[in-house]
Amino acid sequence: MIRLVNLAAILITLTASYALYRMKYDATDYSRQVTSLREEIAAERDLINVLKAEWSYLNEPQRIQRLADQYLELQTLDARQIVTFQGLSDRVGFRDDVGMAQSSEDITGSIPPLTD
């Protein structure tokens, strides 16, 4: 009877030891994975910061103006080109988004007045 109890205790001890060592090595592996992931995250954050800096450089107004002057043939805006909504009613016979011929009366008559 005592031998059976001793044998069971030895088996339980061996099983517990194996499980304990297995948990230790698993924890070590997980720790390495966490460290590796943290390093990857730090590298990605650095890359994001570099991309933000590049984007900031690419969106500088002076740079965009220089490129527009170099590659686009833009003309300066004439003050006569700017009209208000009321100025649109002076134009007769223009087409709407659907391509239907419209008159200025159709446009101004379809806008409801603003109410407070």
N, CA and C atoms as an extended XYZ file, in Angstrom:
348
Properties=species:S:1:pos:R:3:atomname:S:1:resname:S:1:resid:I:1 pbc="F F F"
N         0.811       -1.188        0.000 N   MET     1
C         0.000        0.000        0.000 CA  MET     1
C         0.860        1.260        0.000 C   MET     1
N         1.912        1.227        0.808 N   ILE     2
C         2.789        2.377        0.897 CA  ILE     2
C         3.525        2.563       -0.437 C   ILE     2
N         3.891        1.475       -1.090 N   ARG     3
C         4.585        1.580       -2.370 CA  ARG     3
C         3.674        2.235       -3.411 C   ARG     3
N         2.415        1.934       -3.398 N   LEU     4
C         1.486        2.529       -4.344 CA  LEU     4
C         1.345        4.027       -4.098 C   LEU     4
N         1.308        4.432       -2.835 N   VAL     5
C         1.225        5.853       -2.485 CA  VAL     5
C         2.506        6.552       -2.895 C   VAL     5
N         3.674        5.922       -2.652 N   ASN     6
C         4.958        6.518       -3.050 CA  ASN     6
C         5.043        6.656       -4.573 C   ASN     6
N         4.625        5.611       -5.287 N   LEU     7
C         4.642        5.640       -6.743 CA  LEU     7
C         3.718        6.746       -7.269 C   LEU     7
N         2.564        6.894       -6.691 N   ALA     8
C         1.635        7.950       -7.105 CA  ALA     8
C         2.212        9.326       -6.803 C   ALA     8
N         2.870        9.477       -5.665 N   ALA     9
C         3.478       10.759       -5.305 CA  ALA     9
C         4.612       11.102       -6.266 C   ALA     9
N         5.424       10.098       -6.624 N   ILE    10
C         6.523       10.322       -7.568 CA  ILE    10
C         5.951       10.723       -8.934 C   ILE    10
N         4.920       10.034       -9.404 N   LEU    11
C         4.309       10.368      -10.688 CA  LEU    11
C         3.691       11.768      -10.667 C   LEU    11
N         3.043       12.112       -9.602 N   ILE    12
C         2.458       13.452       -9.479 CA  ILE    12
C         3.564       14.504       -9.458 C   ILE    12
N         4.648       14.237       -8.736 N   THR    13
C         5.776       15.166       -8.670 CA  THR    13
C         6.410       15.343      -10.041 C   THR    13
N         6.628       14.231      -10.772 N   LEU    14
C         7.209       14.311      -12.107 CA  LEU    14
C         6.284       15.077      -13.065 C   LEU    14
N         5.006       14.784      -12.993 N   THR    15
C         4.043       15.470      -13.858 CA  THR    15
C         3.996       16.962      -13.538 C   THR    15
N         3.989       17.301      -12.271 N   ALA    16
C         3.973       18.707      -11.868 CA  ALA    16
C         5.256       19.405      -12.290 C   ALA    16
N         6.402       18.706      -12.157 N   SER    17
C         7.688       19.289      -12.569 CA  SER    17
C         7.696       19.544      -14.067 C   SER    17
N         7.236       18.552      -14.833 N   TYR    18
C         7.195       18.721      -16.287 CA  TYR    18
C         6.278       19.891      -16.665 C   TYR    18
N         5.114       19.969      -16.024 N   ALA    19
C         4.170       21.047      -16.324 CA  ALA    19
C         4.751       22.400      -15.944 C   ALA    19
N         5.463       22.443      -14.818 N   LEU    20
C         6.073       23.688      -14.366 CA  LEU    20
C         7.161       24.157      -15.326 C   LEU    20
N         8.030       23.246      -15.742 N   TYR    21
C         9.078       23.609      -16.693 CA  TYR    21
C         8.474       23.995      -18.051 C   TYR    21
N         7.439       23.299      -18.452 N   ARG    22
C         6.781       23.616      -19.720 CA  ARG    22
C         6.180       25.019      -19.658 C   ARG    22
N         5.548       25.364      -18.545 N   MET    23
C         4.992       26.704      -18.380 CA  MET    23
C         6.090       27.767      -18.393 C   MET    23
N         7.227       27.423      -17.762 N   LYS    24
C         8.340       28.369      -17.730 CA  LYS    24
C         8.841       28.650      -19.132 C   LYS    24
N         9.023       27.619      -19.951 N   TYR    25
C         9.513       27.820      -21.310 CA  TYR    25
C         8.466       28.511      -22.189 C   TYR    25
N         7.202       28.197      -21.972 N   ASP    26
C         6.152       28.905      -22.698 CA  ASP    26
C         6.146       30.386      -22.340 C   ASP    26
N         6.293       30.686      -21.048 N   ALA    27
C         6.327       32.086      -20.608 CA  ALA    27
C         7.534       32.802      -21.201 C   ALA    27
N         8.662       32.119      -21.285 N   THR    28
C         9.855       32.707      -21.894 CA  THR    28
C         9.622       32.989      -23.378 C   THR    28
N         9.006       32.037      -24.065 N   ASP    29
C         8.690       32.245      -25.482 CA  ASP    29
C         7.730       33.407      -25.662 C   ASP    29
N         6.707       33.485      -24.829 N   TYR    30
C         5.761       34.593      -24.927 CA  TYR    30
C         6.445       35.923      -24.635 C   TYR    30
N         7.364       35.902      -23.684 N   SER    31
C         8.107       37.119      -23.365 CA  SER    31
C         8.941       37.571      -24.570 C   SER    31
N         9.561       36.639      -25.254 N   ARG    32
C        10.325       36.979      -26.461 CA  ARG    32
C         9.405       37.522      -27.550 C   ARG    32
N         8.240       36.913      -27.697 N   GLN    33
C         7.290       37.395      -28.702 CA  GLN    33
C         6.819       38.814      -28.383 C   GLN    33
N         6.552       39.075      -27.109 N   VAL    34
C         6.118       40.410      -26.700 CA  VAL    34
C         7.218       41.430      -26.976 C   VAL    34
N         8.447       41.074      -26.658 N   THR    35
C         9.574       41.964      -26.912 CA  THR    35
C         9.715       42.228      -28.404 C   THR    35
N         9.593       41.176      -29.196 N   SER    36
C         9.692       41.323      -30.644 CA  SER    36
C         8.574       42.213      -31.183 C   SER    36
N         7.349       42.009      -30.695 N   LEU    37
C         6.230       42.840      -31.138 CA  LEU    37
C         6.408       44.293      -30.726 C   LEU    37
N         6.940       44.524      -29.539 N   ARG    38
C         7.187       45.902      -29.094 CA  ARG    38
C         8.221       46.575      -29.986 C   ARG    38
N         9.249       45.830      -30.373 N   GLU    39
C        10.253       46.388      -31.282 CA  GLU    39
C         9.648       46.697      -32.644 C   GLU    39
N         8.784       45.814      -33.141 N   GLU    40
C         8.122       46.061      -34.421 CA  GLU    40
C         7.206       47.279      -34.342 C   GLU    40
N         6.490       47.405      -33.224 N   ILE    41
C         5.599       48.559      -33.047 CA  ILE    41
C         6.414       49.847      -33.019 C   ILE    41
N         7.534       49.832      -32.313 N   ALA    42
C         8.390       51.024      -32.262 CA  ALA    42
C         8.915       51.365      -33.652 C   ALA    42
N         9.310       50.351      -34.426 N   ALA    43
C         9.794       50.598      -35.784 CA  ALA    43
C         8.684       51.166      -36.661 C   ALA    43
N         7.467       50.643      -36.523 N   GLU    44
C         6.345       51.151      -37.310 CA  GLU    44
C         6.003       52.583      -36.917 C   GLU    44
N         6.085       52.889      -35.625 N   ARG    45
C         5.830       54.272      -35.185 CA  ARG    45
C         6.871       55.217      -35.758 C   ARG    45
N         8.124       54.783      -35.781 N   ASP    46
C         9.169       55.604      -36.391 CA  ASP    46
C         8.895       55.817      -37.875 C   ASP    46
N         8.466       54.762      -38.541 N   LEU    47
C         8.140       54.875      -39.964 CA  LEU    47
C         6.957       55.814      -40.179 C   LEU    47
N         5.961       55.743      -39.323 N   ILE    48
C         4.814       56.648      -39.418 CA  ILE    48
C         5.270       58.094      -39.226 C   ILE    48
N         6.172       58.326      -38.276 N   ASN    49
C         6.679       59.684      -38.064 CA  ASN    49
C         7.436       60.185      -39.285 C   ASN    49
N         8.207       59.310      -39.928 N   VAL    50
C         8.917       59.696      -41.140 CA  VAL    50
C         7.915       60.040      -42.241 C   VAL    50
N         6.874       59.219      -42.383 N   LEU    51
C         5.861       59.493      -43.401 CA  LEU    51
C         5.118       60.793      -43.117 C   LEU    51
N         4.843       61.075      -41.856 N   LYS    52
C         4.206       62.346      -41.514 CA  LYS    52
C         5.102       63.522      -41.872 C   LYS    52
N         6.400       63.385      -41.623 N   ALA    53
C         7.335       64.452      -41.979 CA  ALA    53
C         7.389       64.640      -43.492 C   ALA    53
N         7.423       63.544      -44.244 N   GLU    54
C         7.419       63.639      -45.701 CA  GLU    54
C         6.135       64.288      -46.194 C   GLU    54
N         5.001       63.890      -45.615 N   TRP    55
C         3.719       64.469      -46.018 CA  TRP    55
C         3.693       65.957      -45.725 C   TRP    55
N         4.236       66.338      -44.579 N   SER    56
C         4.294       67.752      -44.227 CA  SER    56
C         5.136       68.520      -45.239 C   SER    56
N         6.255       67.947      -45.639 N   TYR    57
C         7.107       68.593      -46.639 CA  TYR    57
C         6.384       68.694      -47.978 C   TYR    57
N         5.718       67.624      -48.387 N   LEU    58
C         5.046       67.624      -49.682 CA  LEU    58
C         3.873       68.604      -49.724 C   LEU    58
N         3.307       68.943      -48.575 N   ASN    59
C         2.163       69.843      -48.544 CA  ASN    59
C         2.523       71.277      -48.196 C   ASN    59
N         3.801       71.620      -48.233 N   GLU    60
C         4.184       73.002      -47.973 CA  GLU    60
C         3.644       73.894      -49.083 C   GLU    60
N         2.980       74.984      -48.735 N   PRO    61
C         2.399       75.853      -49.759 CA  PRO    61
C         3.440       76.410      -50.737 C   PRO    61
N         4.631       76.735      -50.248 N   GLN    62
C         5.655       77.276      -51.146 CA  GLN    62
C         6.060       76.236      -52.180 C   GLN    62
N         6.201       75.002      -51.769 N   ARG    63
C         6.577       73.942      -52.700 CA  ARG    63
C         5.484       73.705      -53.730 C   ARG    63
N         4.240       73.673      -53.269 N   ILE    64
C         3.121       73.453      -54.186 CA  ILE    64
C         3.016       74.614      -55.177 C   ILE    64
N         3.227       75.844      -54.687 N   GLN    65
C         3.187       77.006      -55.577 CA  GLN    65
C         4.286       76.925      -56.628 C   GLN    65
N         5.476       76.532      -56.206 N   ARG    66
C         6.595       76.411      -57.145 CA  ARG    66
C         6.301       75.347      -58.206 C   ARG    66
N         5.751       74.208      -57.784 N   LEU    67
C         5.407       73.153      -58.743 CA  LEU    67
C         4.272       73.579      -59.669 C   LEU    67
N         3.299       74.311      -59.126 N   ALA    68
C         2.194       74.793      -59.960 CA  ALA    68
C         2.711       75.777      -60.999 C   ALA    68
N         3.615       76.658      -60.584 N   ASP    69
C         4.187       77.607      -61.545 CA  ASP    69
C         5.000       76.894      -62.607 C   ASP    69
N         5.672       75.819      -62.200 N   GLN    70
C         6.553       75.104      -63.123 CA  GLN    70
C         5.781       74.243      -64.115 C   GLN    70
N         4.737       73.548      -63.662 N   TYR    71
C         4.092       72.551      -64.500 CA  TYR    71
C         2.692       72.937      -65.010 C   TYR    71
N         2.036       73.877      -64.377 N   LEU    72
C         0.684       74.245      -64.784 CA  LEU    72
C         0.697       75.605      -65.461 C   LEU    72
N        -0.103       75.746      -66.451 N   GLU    73
C        -0.212       77.028      -67.139 CA  GLU    73
C        -1.471       77.732      -66.643 C   GLU    73
N        -1.406       78.205      -65.416 N   LEU    74
C        -2.550       78.860      -64.812 CA  LEU    74
C        -2.495       80.351      -65.080 C   LEU    74
N        -3.670       80.940      -65.214 N   GLN    75
C        -3.764       82.375      -65.404 CA  GLN    75
C        -4.330       82.977      -64.132 C   GLN    75
N        -3.996       84.222      -63.906 N   THR    76
C        -4.508       84.878      -62.707 CA  THR    76
C        -6.009       85.102      -62.854 C   THR    76
N        -6.684       85.143      -61.746 N   LEU    77
C        -8.123       85.304      -61.716 CA  LEU    77
C        -8.472       86.772      -61.931 C   LEU    77
N        -9.389       87.014      -62.843 N   ASP    78
C        -9.851       88.359      -63.100 CA  ASP    78
C       -11.037       88.638      -62.194 C   ASP    78
N       -11.150       89.828      -61.686 N   ALA    79
C       -12.231       90.171      -60.762 CA  ALA    79
C       -13.591       90.036      -61.424 C   ALA    79
N       -13.667       90.170      -62.753 N   ARG    80
C       -14.950       90.047      -63.442 CA  ARG    80
C       -15.442       88.599      -63.468 C   ARG    80
N       -14.572       87.656      -63.147 N   GLN    81
C       -14.969       86.249      -63.153 CA  GLN    81
C       -15.730       85.853      -61.896 C   GLN    81
N       -15.669       86.646      -60.872 N   ILE    82
C       -16.331       86.343      -59.609 CA  ILE    82
C       -17.724       86.943      -59.628 C   ILE    82
N       -18.734       86.097      -59.429 N   VAL    83
C       -20.115       86.571      -59.399 CA  VAL    83
C       -20.792       86.045      -58.147 C   VAL    83
N       -21.833       86.706      -57.753 N   THR    84
C       -22.642       86.246      -56.631 CA  THR    84
C       -23.798       85.415      -57.166 C   THR    84
N       -24.570       84.852      -56.293 N   PHE    85
C       -25.716       84.061      -56.724 CA  PHE    85
C       -26.724       84.935      -57.458 C   PHE    85
N       -26.887       86.161      -57.004 N   GLN    86
C       -27.813       87.065      -57.681 CA  GLN    86
C       -27.312       87.396      -59.084 C   GLN    86
N       -26.006       87.407      -59.270 N   GLY    87
C       -25.445       87.674      -60.586 CA  GLY    87
C       -25.732       86.552      -61.565 C   GLY    87
N       -26.002       85.366      -61.081 N   LEU    88
C       -26.327       84.252      -61.969 CA  LEU    88
C       -27.679       84.439      -62.630 C   LEU    88
N       -28.572       85.163      -61.980 N   SER    89
C       -29.899       85.344      -62.561 CA  SER    89
C       -29.849       86.210      -63.817 C   SER    89
N       -28.761       86.967      -64.010 N   ASP    90
C       -28.621       87.779      -65.218 CA  ASP    90
C       -28.309       86.930      -66.435 C   ASP    90
N       -27.818       85.765      -66.236 N   ARG    91
C       -27.475       84.891      -67.358 CA  ARG    91
C       -28.732       84.170      -67.836 C   ARG    91
N       -28.894       84.095      -69.115 N   VAL    92
C       -30.106       83.494      -69.680 CA  VAL    92
C       -29.717       82.278      -70.501 C   VAL    92
N       -30.503       81.194      -70.361 N   GLY    93
C       -30.355       80.033      -71.222 CA  GLY    93
C       -29.146       79.163      -70.917 C   GLY    93
N       -28.822       78.902      -69.665 N   PHE    94
C       -27.744       77.956      -69.354 CA  PHE    94
C       -28.338       76.600      -69.014 C   PHE    94
N       -27.506       75.554      -68.953 N   ARG    95
C       -27.977       74.192      -68.710 CA  ARG    95
C       -27.690       73.793      -67.265 C   ARG    95
N       -28.631       73.018      -66.698 N   ASP    96
C       -28.425       72.527      -65.336 CA  ASP    96
C       -27.622       71.232      -65.365 C   ASP    96
N       -27.506       70.570      -64.215 N   ASP    97
C       -26.690       69.348      -64.104 CA  ASP    97
C       -27.199       68.219      -64.986 C   ASP    97
N       -28.492       68.170      -65.258 N   VAL    98
C       -29.064       67.080      -66.035 CA  VAL    98
C       -28.956       67.369      -67.523 C   VAL    98
N       -28.646       68.603      -67.887 N   GLY    99
C       -28.523       68.948      -69.285 CA  GLY    99
C       -29.777       69.573      -69.846 C   GLY    99
N       -30.738       69.887      -69.000 N   MET   100
C       -31.976       70.508      -69.450 CA  MET   100
C       -31.749       72.014      -69.564 C   MET   100
N       -32.277       72.604      -70.607 N   ALA   101
C       -32.159       74.050      -70.778 CA  ALA   101
C       -32.984       74.732      -69.703 C   ALA   101
N       -32.399       75.689      -69.057 N   GLN   102
C       -33.067       76.418      -67.990 CA  GLN   102
C       -32.991       77.907      -68.297 C   GLN   102
N       -33.946       78.614      -67.814 N   SER   103
C       -33.880       80.068      -67.893 CA  SER   103
C       -33.665       80.609      -66.488 C   SER   103
N       -33.308       81.871      -66.401 N   SER   104
C       -33.041       82.440      -65.086 CA  SER   104
C       -34.299       82.476      -64.232 C   SER   104
N       -35.485       82.572      -64.840 N   GLU   105
C       -36.716       82.594      -64.064 CA  GLU   105
C       -36.957       81.248      -63.392 C   GLU   105
N       -36.602       80.130      -64.079 N   ASP   106
C       -36.790       78.802      -63.493 CA  ASP   106
C       -35.917       78.633      -62.259 C   ASP   106
N       -34.717       79.137      -62.312 N   ILE   107
C       -33.775       78.962      -61.204 CA  ILE   107
C       -34.205       79.792      -60.002 C   ILE   107
N       -34.435       81.066      -60.204 N   THR   108
C       -34.737       81.917      -59.062 CA  THR   108
C       -36.105       81.631      -58.474 C   THR   108
N       -37.025       81.145      -59.322 N   GLY   109
C       -38.360       80.861      -58.803 CA  GLY   109
C       -38.424       79.578      -58.009 C   GLY   109
N       -37.456       78.670      -58.162 N   SER   110
C       -37.535       77.381      -57.470 CA  SER   110
C       -36.864       77.385      -56.118 C   SER   110
N       -36.240       78.479      -55.731 N   ILE   111
C       -35.533       78.534      -54.453 CA  ILE   111
C       -36.478       79.117      -53.408 C   ILE   111
N       -36.773       78.340      -52.362 N   PRO   112
C       -37.673       78.881      -51.334 CA  PRO   112
C       -36.961       79.957      -50.531 C   PRO   112
N       -37.680       80.934      -50.043 N   PRO   113
C       -37.059       81.988      -49.239 CA  PRO   113
C       -36.623       81.432      -47.875 C   PRO   113
N       -35.584       82.032      -47.326 N   LEU   114
C       -35.078       81.625      -46.020 CA  LEU   114
C       -36.006       82.144      -44.937 C   LEU   114
N       -36.327       81.289      -43.987 N   THR   115
C       -37.147       81.705      -42.853 CA  THR   115
C       -36.400       81.421      -41.571 C   THR   115
N       -36.554       82.281      -40.608 N   ASP   116
C       -35.875       82.093      -39.319 CA  ASP   116
C       -36.757       81.444      -38.306 C   ASP   116
